[in-house]
Amino acid sequence: MRRAIITATLATTLLLTGCGSSYSVDDCKNAIGDEHTKTNRPVQCEDLSQEDYDLLLSHWALKKAFNDMDEEDQDILDLYDDGSVNGSVDPE
């Protein structure tokens, strides 16, 4: 549920802001990697506002941290989220 709200909010914010280039938000999201920081953006993200880029970078960092966790730790986090192990905290 939280993921759906965050995703909807992010999508709305990014749609209202617009990209202003030939790159889409999805291009930026897919281009972010280990070497990128708040000040070292991929080319695909250069036209985004700092706020929008920070949201995408934060999402990438949380997704990476979650995916680097052991499956048991992911399940515990999921259990605390809504009382069952059902993938509700999976940041995909």
PyMOL commands that set and color helices and strands:
alter all, ss='L'
color gray80, all
select helices_A, chain A and resi 2-17+25-31+43-45+50-68+71-82
alter helices_A, ss='H'
color red, helices_A
deselect
rebuild
show_as cartoon
